[in-house]
Amino acid sequence: MAVKRTLDAIRRNLNSHLGERVRVKSSEGRRRTLEKEGILEKTYPSIFVVKLDEADGRYVSWSYTDVLTDSVEIEFPDTCEEARKNGTTGAEGRD
């Protein structure tokens, strides 16, 4: 049950950032990483969706389990910049 509570906490945190800019770094295997920026569009019970800044307006989704297992790292650039201005760590906006 601890894992379920943790996944719920990740989902709640992402829900609080809907519509905000997000930077996602994803492990693609064999020492390859994908780093993209976009807007956190929607959260669902098992996944979240990011609309990428690319010209084609592509959508990409990841699961909360990916965040929990560190396969995906999420950063909210606007939150981190505000934290720097306010003198806090900015870790409050990260999962």
C-alpha angles and dihedrals in degrees: 000000000000090000091052091051090049092050089049090052091052091049092048091049092051091046089058089058100047112145093019129120113265135188113210124193112191129188108231096183132256093056092303121131131188116212117188139162129212146116123302097238109174144353124213130184093273107014143034127216129220123193105217123226091233119122094253092056093231122184122221128188134201133181126245087239088063088058092045093052093044093244085124127036120199127202129177105213094195092052092047092050091050090049091053090051091049094044097244127126099251091224089118090078096051132086 
